[in-house]
């Protein structure tokens, strides 16, 4: 207790005021005031925050808040150069210029905050509530707080809103999952090893405030977080970061007490102590040790991490929600589940753009010739209208706009709609058939496919994939060569354009020479030259074949209806059968593909491509490859039989949108 009191007094005395040149370049002193602040939590943890005000603040204002584990503000301790989170200072300045205050905070166990954390644990949502309660209690806040941001920063909005802080009036989450198990880390029950490994490595580095001077990523340099406390009271926060004596990239392995660039001794070593506590973090890598949705790490299951029961709580709160997603993001389904589940209880909107795990830009924007700057300008103003409506109560008619806006790929248009799925969709079955045919009529027979476990759905010179945030393809996804490793079914050339908008559903009747197996199903657009472009995909581990009630997605198994009504496989230990194919059994697999909005042009063909692996992004089925190596001596390479007849009508159900 004495230690906590000492730190609290220190914080009151020596809060950093960003009194050096670089931050004034980000936020010029004649227009903005930037302060660093520690916010106390009820359990004694201190949360580091940066608060940006107008230079001349009169009265109180609403607040836009970002809450993240990625470091709110970073600094090169050798040069003093700083970088605001994602270099978004221009956007923040626009918020300030339009009547807001901006607060950005490091989660516990990250940045300059104290404590440690389990990745995406419910505790972080409770912290979010306490931070907002603190913000609302400040004289400069008028009692209205909104949240914004994407990915983990989108998750933090739902986690915080799930605790119903009184001052939180609206949220604008982007590119984020609904169910973390099925959307992020175990798609269809298959471990997304690439994402778990990459995020574990990333947070293992940034959580301990590593310094790699020549780190190449422009908006995410591996620099330490800006300190909050200026212990030596010299007006310079850069010298509060200990020296990395042995040049390992991190100062924590240099012994205690730490050394500082100015040669002065710090009495409390606040920054060092906060960072040292982060070594106890349980990162994403811990989740790679589980297999089922109800398995626990540190007493917490994947279901508790999200969606928990937050959809029910948020629905009861009726807080306005504006969801933003990408057609090629890994969380596309989750974006629509959040929107569709909350649309009848909350003021709710959704915006979908043709991006990977990003706000805008990328190869599909170039391919479809979309002006990124025009979109970004529109997108900022759209978000501003949202906040103005619900934080300032401006009568700007925002709630009367159509609730859905998305880009129709190959349709060359942004389109607004009133409902999802579209009421006018015509669900059309295309059946698998003999000679690799895909047609609207049934045929008799079966197909055999010897699985190629080396198949990898990575694209471009960077070998990018939609499934690993930050490692997305540098080019559009061309599957022409990859289809040679798969089993395909293809239609005849289309006589006219066909728009597919919604959630395609695969029904597959299969048997296998192995007891279990994984299935990756791709929907593709094949042009007149035979080049096959990726449209969307779905995955499932066959051992999870049994269908379960959608209500099981929620932690309590009850509450709001989770919509759209999509196939759900439970993914609990009790839902899994590791000998699902034993005895030559024919198994029915129902797999939802990630939603899309794509126009297949006249003369093109629709293709379904079936693979048994996407390695090394996803782990190989342990029943087939215990070493997760397709070439290991003990790896089993199965032959799969796909049935297509009246009794076993394997097919895809496409949501076709009629012309006009």
Legacy VTK file of the C-alpha trace (Angstrom):
# vtk DataFile Version 3.0
C-alpha trace
ASCII
DATASET POLYDATA
POINTS 660 float
0.000 0.000 0.000
2.865 2.395 0.861
4.381 1.806 -2.593
1.064 2.686 -4.290
0.793 5.924 -2.284
4.337 6.951 -3.256
3.619 6.362 -6.945
0.321 8.243 -6.709
2.039 11.288 -5.211
4.775 11.095 -7.817
2.186 11.044 -10.582
0.463 14.128 -9.200
3.753 16.002 -9.042
5.468 14.999 -12.244
2.940 14.258 -14.985
4.667 14.765 -18.326
3.651 17.792 -20.386
5.288 16.800 -23.662
7.680 19.729 -23.405
9.944 18.940 -26.317
10.043 19.844 -29.972
8.780 16.749 -31.746
5.316 16.583 -30.167
4.829 20.247 -30.999
5.396 19.250 -34.633
2.623 16.670 -34.324
0.364 19.068 -32.424
1.480 22.739 -32.765
1.359 24.623 -29.461
-0.653 27.510 -30.877
-3.602 25.181 -31.530
-3.234 22.132 -29.264
-2.240 21.167 -25.754
-0.924 17.632 -25.174
-0.584 16.092 -21.725
0.416 12.679 -20.392
-1.635 11.287 -17.529
-1.838 8.242 -15.277
-5.399 7.111 -14.552
-5.824 4.978 -11.392
-7.796 1.718 -11.547
-9.690 0.286 -8.584
-7.123 -2.504 -8.106
-4.135 -0.147 -7.912
-3.040 -0.375 -11.554
-2.225 2.873 -13.381
-3.269 3.381 -16.994
-1.095 5.658 -19.149
-3.008 8.121 -21.303
-2.301 10.950 -23.708
-4.906 13.712 -23.732
-5.113 16.252 -26.538
-7.010 19.495 -25.988
-7.433 22.671 -27.979
-4.830 25.218 -26.874
-7.550 27.499 -25.572
-10.192 25.301 -23.976
-13.309 27.051 -22.784
-15.729 25.007 -20.743
-16.171 21.287 -21.377
-16.376 19.134 -24.489
-17.328 15.608 -25.542
-14.445 13.126 -25.739
-13.404 10.624 -28.396
-11.479 7.788 -26.775
-9.133 5.086 -28.088
-8.062 2.218 -25.856
-5.312 -0.093 -27.082
-2.376 -2.449 -26.418
-0.301 -1.105 -29.330
1.417 1.875 -27.575
-0.439 5.187 -27.653
2.631 7.268 -28.522
6.155 6.024 -29.233
9.511 7.734 -28.999
13.053 7.226 -30.213
14.991 7.658 -26.959
18.181 8.558 -28.830
16.761 11.347 -31.000
13.559 12.342 -29.203
11.565 11.757 -32.399
8.002 10.715 -31.632
5.207 9.007 -33.514
1.551 9.117 -32.569
-0.421 5.853 -32.814
-0.675 4.874 -36.514
0.475 8.392 -37.435
-3.143 9.486 -37.073
-2.379 12.929 -35.648
-4.021 14.679 -38.610
-7.277 12.844 -37.942
-7.052 13.658 -34.239
-6.454 17.328 -34.997
-9.621 17.346 -37.105
-11.563 15.950 -34.155
-10.159 18.680 -31.908
-10.902 21.346 -34.520
-14.488 20.106 -34.683
-15.188 20.459 -30.989
-13.812 17.323 -29.314
-11.101 16.308 -26.864
-9.143 13.157 -27.731
-7.938 10.590 -25.195
-5.793 7.575 -26.060
-4.758 5.056 -23.397
-2.433 2.066 -23.046
-4.106 -1.081 -21.710
-2.729 -2.528 -18.504
0.374 -4.552 -19.227
1.207 -2.416 -22.269
2.868 0.854 -23.179
3.628 2.925 -20.085
0.770 1.446 -18.038
1.513 -0.711 -15.024
0.347 -4.258 -14.313
0.078 -7.263 -16.599
-2.682 -8.813 -18.670
-4.066 -11.888 -20.305
-4.595 -11.004 -23.970
-8.181 -9.893 -24.603
-9.329 -10.779 -21.091
-12.631 -9.472 -19.629
-10.588 -7.434 -17.103
-9.629 -5.091 -19.931
-13.305 -4.264 -20.477
-13.697 -3.423 -16.789
-10.641 -1.168 -17.063
-12.223 0.530 -20.075
-15.298 1.331 -18.017
-13.190 2.776 -15.199
-11.198 4.906 -17.644
-14.414 6.324 -19.108
-15.787 6.960 -15.613
-12.582 8.898 -14.861
-12.789 10.853 -18.124
-16.410 11.795 -17.419
-15.458 13.062 -13.956
-12.981 15.606 -15.341
-14.031 19.233 -15.590
-13.045 19.341 -19.269
-15.458 16.520 -20.235
-19.145 17.298 -20.698
-20.143 13.744 -19.774
-20.287 12.359 -23.315
-17.693 9.851 -24.555
-17.461 7.957 -27.847
-14.944 5.311 -28.903
-13.279 4.553 -32.228
-10.579 2.335 -33.748
-10.024 -1.010 -35.406
-8.831 -4.546 -34.718
-7.893 -4.919 -31.015
-9.029 -1.291 -30.656
-12.405 -2.382 -32.031
-12.544 -5.322 -29.623
-11.857 -2.962 -26.704
-14.966 -0.966 -27.617
-17.280 -3.971 -27.371
-15.501 -5.184 -24.209
-15.922 -1.746 -22.624
-19.506 -1.253 -23.808
-20.243 -4.678 -22.299
-19.696 -3.044 -18.883
-22.125 -0.172 -19.641
-20.181 2.915 -18.533
-22.743 5.684 -18.113
-20.832 8.277 -20.153
-20.219 5.999 -23.168
-22.767 7.212 -25.707
-21.620 5.553 -28.972
-18.914 3.339 -30.476
-17.415 2.976 -33.962
-15.524 -0.359 -34.063
-13.697 -1.398 -37.241
-12.371 -4.711 -38.618
-13.129 -6.789 -35.546
-14.411 -10.283 -34.777
-17.713 -11.295 -33.247
-16.588 -14.704 -31.985
-12.849 -14.675 -31.338
-12.537 -18.451 -31.553
-14.150 -18.936 -34.967
-13.316 -15.535 -36.471
-9.746 -14.961 -35.345
-7.816 -17.866 -33.888
-9.540 -21.176 -34.757
-11.458 -20.733 -38.002
-13.856 -23.635 -38.299
-12.024 -25.215 -35.364
-8.617 -25.076 -37.123
-5.830 -23.199 -35.379
-4.741 -20.014 -37.167
-1.136 -20.635 -36.223
0.207 -17.787 -38.333
-1.791 -15.162 -36.481
-1.153 -16.604 -33.029
2.595 -16.834 -33.675
2.871 -13.377 -35.216
0.855 -11.583 -32.552
2.689 -13.411 -29.797
6.002 -12.259 -31.265
4.745 -8.696 -31.785
3.409 -8.222 -28.271
6.396 -10.015 -26.803
8.468 -7.193 -28.272
6.344 -4.074 -27.866
4.970 -4.929 -24.405
8.474 -4.646 -22.935
9.157 -1.372 -24.762
11.843 -2.750 -27.028
13.920 -0.372 -29.130
14.963 -1.435 -32.620
16.123 1.826 -34.241
15.970 0.608 -37.828
12.573 -1.134 -37.622
11.125 -0.775 -41.083
7.346 -0.529 -40.633
6.570 3.186 -41.127
3.515 3.465 -38.851
4.516 0.816 -36.308
8.173 1.256 -35.459
9.602 -0.875 -32.662
10.265 2.063 -30.363
9.434 2.338 -26.671
6.262 4.022 -25.496
6.299 7.651 -24.433
6.648 7.819 -20.615
4.119 9.615 -18.450
6.180 10.594 -15.415
9.116 13.022 -15.665
10.951 11.776 -12.571
13.951 14.084 -12.887
11.695 17.097 -13.610
13.807 18.346 -16.514
10.937 18.638 -19.006
12.284 15.796 -21.146
10.425 12.486 -21.177
12.875 10.738 -23.528
15.523 10.424 -20.825
13.078 8.543 -18.573
13.603 5.461 -20.752
16.510 3.364 -19.412
19.549 2.774 -21.590
19.783 -0.577 -23.366
23.318 -1.210 -22.141
23.976 -4.501 -23.909
22.208 -3.417 -27.125
19.872 -6.424 -27.028
16.894 -4.313 -28.048
15.479 -4.184 -24.528
16.652 -2.616 -21.268
15.113 -5.185 -18.904
18.018 -7.628 -19.267
20.647 -5.105 -18.151
20.215 -5.535 -14.408
18.797 -3.283 -11.708
18.880 -0.403 -11.047
18.612 0.788 -14.634
20.949 3.346 -16.173
19.737 6.567 -17.809
21.106 8.719 -20.623
21.479 11.783 -18.421
23.391 9.805 -15.767
20.886 10.718 -13.050
19.496 8.249 -10.542
15.705 7.870 -10.359
14.278 7.183 -6.949
11.290 5.145 -8.116
12.205 4.081 -11.666
8.532 4.403 -12.608
8.909 3.593 -16.308
11.216 0.643 -15.635
8.923 -0.818 -12.980
5.844 -0.497 -15.183
7.619 -2.190 -18.094
9.064 -4.958 -15.917
5.545 -5.878 -14.782
4.626 -6.565 -18.418
6.947 -9.582 -18.469
4.173 -11.466 -16.667
1.757 -10.915 -19.564
0.063 -13.971 -21.044
0.166 -13.228 -24.767
-1.674 -14.601 -27.792
0.726 -17.528 -27.869
-0.964 -18.947 -24.768
-4.130 -19.419 -26.787
-2.246 -21.675 -29.159
-2.129 -24.219 -26.346
-5.900 -24.686 -26.352
-7.986 -26.657 -28.831
-11.621 -26.062 -27.956
-13.738 -22.985 -27.356
-14.363 -23.934 -23.726
-10.687 -24.647 -22.934
-9.259 -22.120 -20.486
-6.069 -20.117 -20.091
-5.566 -18.528 -16.661
-9.164 -19.402 -15.848
-10.591 -17.700 -18.954
-12.125 -19.402 -21.987
-12.119 -18.113 -25.539
-15.891 -17.557 -25.277
-15.317 -15.199 -22.332
-12.884 -13.154 -24.433
-15.597 -12.439 -26.960
-18.405 -12.194 -27.608
-18.989 -13.104 -23.937
-22.517 -11.870 -23.156
-21.659 -8.418 -24.452
-24.157 -8.518 -27.363
-27.016 -8.945 -24.884
-25.700 -6.231 -22.563
-25.045 -3.823 -25.436
-28.514 -4.515 -26.854
-30.021 -3.667 -23.465
-28.009 -0.441 -23.326
-29.262 0.623 -26.792
-25.963 2.412 -27.409
-25.476 3.476 -31.075
-22.982 1.280 -32.955
-21.353 1.955 -36.338
-19.487 -1.125 -37.612
-16.832 -0.788 -40.331
-15.334 -3.845 -42.026
-13.437 -5.084 -45.068
-14.544 -7.652 -47.642
-11.126 -9.352 -47.421
-10.590 -8.883 -43.705
-10.464 -12.041 -41.623
-13.380 -10.650 -39.569
-15.890 -10.057 -42.383
-18.478 -12.424 -40.916
-18.033 -10.883 -37.468
-18.707 -7.393 -38.798
-22.084 -8.482 -40.125
-22.897 -10.498 -37.000
-22.402 -7.448 -34.801
-24.556 -5.332 -37.101
-27.312 -7.867 -37.680
-27.525 -8.926 -34.030
-27.866 -5.356 -32.741
-29.832 -3.707 -35.551
-33.290 -4.142 -33.977
-32.319 -2.836 -30.525
-29.641 -0.216 -31.175
-29.163 2.592 -33.678
-26.825 0.595 -35.898
-24.991 1.007 -39.204
-22.408 -0.933 -41.179
-19.890 0.083 -43.849
-17.951 -2.492 -45.901
-15.003 -1.653 -48.158
-12.816 -3.921 -50.351
-9.843 -4.077 -47.967
-7.901 -6.653 -46.048
-7.285 -5.965 -42.342
-6.979 -2.216 -42.878
-9.075 0.939 -42.948
-8.627 1.621 -46.660
-6.254 1.084 -49.561
-4.528 -2.017 -50.836
-4.479 -4.034 -54.063
-8.244 -4.275 -54.520
-8.651 -0.507 -54.336
-6.177 -0.286 -57.204
-7.810 -3.165 -59.089
-11.288 -1.621 -58.829
-9.880 1.900 -59.411
-11.322 3.374 -56.216
-10.026 6.798 -55.170
-8.634 6.207 -51.670
-8.332 9.895 -50.742
-11.925 10.616 -51.713
-13.052 7.671 -49.626
-10.879 8.654 -46.641
-12.266 12.204 -46.693
-15.827 10.890 -46.909
-15.135 8.289 -44.214
-13.830 10.883 -41.743
-16.819 13.142 -42.312
-19.150 10.161 -41.960
-17.594 9.302 -38.602
-17.772 12.935 -37.549
-21.505 13.026 -38.359
-21.946 9.893 -36.241
-20.181 11.434 -33.244
-21.884 14.804 -33.721
-25.275 13.095 -33.659
-24.737 10.989 -30.556
-22.173 12.977 -28.542
-23.417 16.483 -29.310
-27.047 15.573 -30.084
-26.891 17.533 -33.325
-29.963 17.145 -35.534
-28.006 16.170 -38.650
-30.409 13.484 -39.938
-27.714 10.832 -39.536
-30.091 8.181 -38.256
-32.305 8.563 -41.324
-29.574 7.507 -43.764
-29.703 3.909 -45.057
-28.080 1.689 -42.393
-25.922 -0.332 -44.812
-23.319 0.861 -47.294
-20.878 -1.390 -49.133
-18.767 -1.586 -52.256
-20.024 -4.037 -54.881
-16.873 -5.641 -56.237
-16.798 -5.857 -60.040
-20.013 -3.858 -59.903
-18.104 -0.584 -59.751
-20.366 1.052 -57.202
-20.905 1.914 -53.576
-24.426 0.885 -52.705
-26.788 1.580 -49.846
-29.266 -0.985 -48.552
-31.892 -1.202 -45.838
-31.405 -4.778 -44.612
-28.969 -7.678 -44.374
-29.159 -10.271 -45.793
-30.806 -8.548 -48.743
-34.522 -9.328 -48.850
-34.458 -9.651 -52.633
-31.724 -12.309 -52.682
-32.570 -15.466 -54.592
-30.910 -18.427 -52.914
-29.662 -20.533 -55.813
-28.163 -24.023 -55.494
-25.258 -25.010 -57.718
-24.600 -28.762 -57.493
-21.263 -30.528 -57.769
-21.227 -33.019 -60.607
-19.271 -35.391 -62.789
-16.310 -34.123 -64.801
-15.756 -31.276 -62.311
-19.032 -29.644 -63.305
-20.958 -27.107 -61.234
-24.563 -26.663 -62.356
-28.071 -25.867 -61.150
-29.192 -29.472 -61.753
-28.310 -32.664 -59.876
-26.049 -35.353 -61.272
-25.022 -38.821 -60.134
-21.641 -39.997 -58.956
-18.709 -39.100 -56.753
-15.241 -37.601 -57.023
-12.010 -38.623 -55.345
-9.333 -36.189 -54.259
-5.951 -37.087 -52.796
-5.315 -34.193 -50.452
-2.243 -32.031 -51.024
-1.175 -30.983 -47.544
1.355 -28.490 -48.947
-1.414 -26.268 -50.345
-0.940 -22.704 -49.092
-3.412 -19.880 -49.691
-0.751 -17.172 -49.738
-0.350 -14.681 -52.544
2.142 -12.245 -54.019
5.852 -11.800 -53.491
5.248 -11.213 -49.778
3.281 -14.497 -49.506
0.462 -12.635 -47.832
-2.833 -14.049 -46.617
-6.136 -12.561 -45.521
-5.816 -14.541 -42.281
-2.806 -12.821 -40.674
-3.262 -9.145 -39.727
-0.369 -7.084 -41.012
0.715 -9.759 -43.495
-1.939 -9.319 -46.146
-1.245 -9.906 -49.845
0.398 -7.144 -51.853
-1.617 -8.240 -54.906
-5.133 -9.443 -55.653
-5.557 -13.130 -54.870
-5.084 -15.216 -58.025
-5.800 -18.898 -57.423
-5.136 -20.199 -60.950
-2.014 -22.171 -60.033
-3.210 -23.059 -56.560
-6.277 -24.772 -58.005
-3.938 -27.419 -59.403
-3.451 -28.585 -55.801
-7.189 -28.700 -55.145
-10.313 -30.397 -56.456
-12.513 -28.019 -58.438
-16.058 -27.746 -59.765
-16.739 -25.096 -62.404
-19.838 -23.811 -64.201
-20.234 -23.235 -67.905
-19.650 -19.623 -68.989
-22.356 -17.336 -67.614
-24.799 -15.950 -70.146
-25.228 -12.724 -68.177
-23.779 -10.954 -65.161
-24.554 -12.584 -61.810
-24.244 -10.656 -58.549
-23.597 -12.693 -55.411
-24.140 -10.632 -52.263
-24.523 -12.273 -48.883
-23.370 -15.472 -47.188
-22.713 -18.426 -49.537
-23.302 -21.775 -47.814
-21.539 -25.018 -48.735
-23.146 -28.416 -48.106
-20.602 -31.162 -48.621
-21.099 -34.921 -48.345
-17.723 -36.579 -47.897
-15.880 -39.616 -46.637
-12.165 -40.082 -46.113
-9.486 -42.717 -45.749
-8.450 -40.890 -42.551
-10.467 -40.548 -39.337
-10.626 -36.749 -39.487
-9.751 -33.954 -41.879
-9.852 -30.232 -42.570
-11.729 -28.579 -45.412
-10.976 -25.243 -47.067
-13.562 -24.248 -49.670
-12.905 -21.365 -52.077
-15.385 -19.467 -54.255
-13.638 -18.182 -57.392
-14.307 -16.111 -60.502
-12.759 -17.657 -63.638
-12.365 -15.334 -66.621
-12.272 -16.163 -70.349
-8.521 -16.835 -70.162
-8.929 -19.370 -67.375
-7.497 -17.131 -64.650
-9.227 -17.768 -61.324
-9.658 -14.924 -58.842
-10.452 -15.497 -55.194
-13.876 -14.271 -54.070
-14.332 -15.755 -50.580
-13.852 -18.951 -48.574
-15.046 -21.109 -45.685
-13.270 -23.614 -43.425
-14.209 -26.478 -41.114
-12.513 -29.295 -39.231
-14.691 -32.315 -40.009
-14.743 -33.477 -36.391
-16.986 -30.476 -35.680
-19.546 -31.528 -38.319
-22.558 -31.508 -35.974
-24.634 -28.314 -36.081
-25.491 -26.461 -32.862
-27.811 -23.618 -31.887
-26.528 -20.115 -32.643
-27.379 -19.111 -29.069
-24.365 -21.146 -27.998
-22.117 -18.409 -29.358
-23.023 -16.310 -26.304
-21.273 -17.154 -23.049
-24.483 -17.823 -21.133
-26.071 -19.634 -24.078
-29.020 -17.260 -24.028
-29.926 -13.641 -24.626
-30.264 -11.893 -27.966
-30.630 -13.833 -31.206
-27.269 -14.011 -32.956
-27.874 -13.064 -36.580
-27.655 -13.801 -39.464
-28.686 -17.372 -38.807
-25.533 -19.133 -40.009
-24.248 -22.680 -39.468
-22.669 -22.963 -36.019
-20.647 -25.929 -34.840
-20.210 -25.178 -31.138
-16.478 -25.919 -31.030
-16.607 -27.180 -27.445
-14.745 -30.311 -26.449
-18.052 -32.177 -26.268
-18.852 -31.106 -29.858
-15.764 -32.735 -31.362
-15.495 -36.269 -32.736
-11.951 -37.146 -33.753
-13.012 -40.305 -35.607
-15.777 -38.671 -37.594
-14.925 -40.603 -40.800
-14.197 -43.958 -39.159
-15.656 -46.990 -40.898
-16.058 -45.184 -44.215
-18.892 -43.034 -42.889
-20.313 -40.376 -45.221
-20.436 -37.099 -43.289
-22.466 -33.985 -44.040
-20.487 -30.759 -43.625
-22.342 -27.432 -43.694
-19.917 -24.533 -44.000
-20.685 -20.835 -44.212
-18.345 -18.874 -46.434
-17.367 -15.359 -45.446
-19.867 -12.842 -46.835
-19.145 -11.047 -50.079
-20.604 -8.707 -52.688
-19.180 -9.717 -56.070
-20.396 -9.546 -59.669
-19.455 -12.479 -61.912
-19.371 -11.028 -65.413
-21.032 -12.605 -68.449
-18.640 -15.084 -70.055
-16.950 -15.819 -66.721
-17.367 -19.039 -64.756
-18.117 -19.709 -61.102
-15.735 -22.168 -59.469
-15.629 -24.049 -56.175
-12.158 -25.212 -55.167
-11.661 -27.687 -52.318
-8.413 -28.083 -50.367
-7.441 -30.106 -47.318
-4.837 -27.698 -45.958
-3.707 -24.086 -45.887
-0.255 -24.641 -44.492
1.661 -23.135 -42.767
-0.871 -20.371 -41.970
-3.148 -22.964 -40.373
-1.959 -25.994 -38.463
-2.369 -29.340 -40.162
-4.935 -31.595 -38.562
-3.065 -33.278 -35.670
-4.747 -36.584 -36.511
-3.039 -36.418 -39.904
0.223 -34.683 -39.060
1.260 -34.737 -35.391
4.418 -32.762 -36.215
2.531 -30.173 -38.316
4.766 -31.028 -41.264
3.293 -32.248 -44.560
6.522 -34.087 -45.400
7.045 -35.809 -42.045
7.281 -39.599 -42.196
4.300 -40.076 -39.892
2.022 -37.671 -41.776
-1.109 -39.300 -43.206
-2.163 -38.087 -46.653
-5.859 -38.946 -47.010
-7.992 -39.483 -50.061
-11.352 -37.769 -49.778
-14.488 -38.872 -51.618
-16.956 -36.104 -52.487
-20.469 -37.370 -53.184
-22.863 -35.694 -55.619
-26.139 -37.514 -56.173
-29.772 -37.388 -55.105
-28.997 -38.917 -51.704
-25.871 -36.853 -51.110
-26.379 -33.597 -53.072
-23.153 -31.676 -52.443
-23.716 -28.071 -53.487
-23.192 -24.399 -52.826
-26.093 -22.084 -52.052
-25.388 -18.688 -53.594
-27.304 -15.537 -52.621
-27.909 -14.224 -56.144
-29.238 -10.683 -56.452
-31.673 -10.195 -59.348
-30.959 -7.409 -61.806
-32.663 -4.111 -61.115
LINES 1 661
660 0 1 2 3 4 5 6 7 8 9 10 11 12 13 14 15 16 17 18 19 20 21 22 23 24 25 26 27 28 29 30 31 32 33 34 35 36 37 38 39 40 41 42 43 44 45 46 47 48 49 50 51 52 53 54 55 56 57 58 59 60 61 62 63 64 65 66 67 68 69 70 71 72 73 74 75 76 77 78 79 80 81 82 83 84 85 86 87 88 89 90 91 92 93 94 95 96 97 98 99 100 101 102 103 104 105 106 107 108 109 110 111 112 113 114 115 116 117 118 119 120 121 122 123 124 125 126 127 128 129 130 131 132 133 134 135 136 137 138 139 140 141 142 143 144 145 146 147 148 149 150 151 152 153 154 155 156 157 158 159 160 161 162 163 164 165 166 167 168 169 170 171 172 173 174 175 176 177 178 179 180 181 182 183 184 185 186 187 188 189 190 191 192 193 194 195 196 197 198 199 200 201 202 203 204 205 206 207 208 209 210 211 212 213 214 215 216 217 218 219 220 221 222 223 224 225 226 227 228 229 230 231 232 233 234 235 236 237 238 239 240 241 242 243 244 245 246 247 248 249 250 251 252 253 254 255 256 257 258 259 260 261 262 263 264 265 266 267 268 269 270 271 272 273 274 275 276 277 278 279 280 281 282 283 284 285 286 287 288 289 290 291 292 293 294 295 296 297 298 299 300 301 302 303 304 305 306 307 308 309 310 311 312 313 314 315 316 317 318 319 320 321 322 323 324 325 326 327 328 329 330 331 332 333 334 335 336 337 338 339 340 341 342 343 344 345 346 347 348 349 350 351 352 353 354 355 356 357 358 359 360 361 362 363 364 365 366 367 368 369 370 371 372 373 374 375 376 377 378 379 380 381 382 383 384 385 386 387 388 389 390 391 392 393 394 395 396 397 398 399 400 401 402 403 404 405 406 407 408 409 410 411 412 413 414 415 416 417 418 419 420 421 422 423 424 425 426 427 428 429 430 431 432 433 434 435 436 437 438 439 440 441 442 443 444 445 446 447 448 449 450 451 452 453 454 455 456 457 458 459 460 461 462 463 464 465 466 467 468 469 470 471 472 473 474 475 476 477 478 479 480 481 482 483 484 485 486 487 488 489 490 491 492 493 494 495 496 497 498 499 500 501 502 503 504 505 506 507 508 509 510 511 512 513 514 515 516 517 518 519 520 521 522 523 524 525 526 527 528 529 530 531 532 533 534 535 536 537 538 539 540 541 542 543 544 545 546 547 548 549 550 551 552 553 554 555 556 557 558 559 560 561 562 563 564 565 566 567 568 569 570 571 572 573 574 575 576 577 578 579 580 581 582 583 584 585 586 587 588 589 590 591 592 593 594 595 596 597 598 599 600 601 602 603 604 605 606 607 608 609 610 611 612 613 614 615 616 617 618 619 620 621 622 623 624 625 626 627 628 629 630 631 632 633 634 635 636 637 638 639 640 641 642 643 644 645 646 647 648 649 650 651 652 653 654 655 656 657 658 659
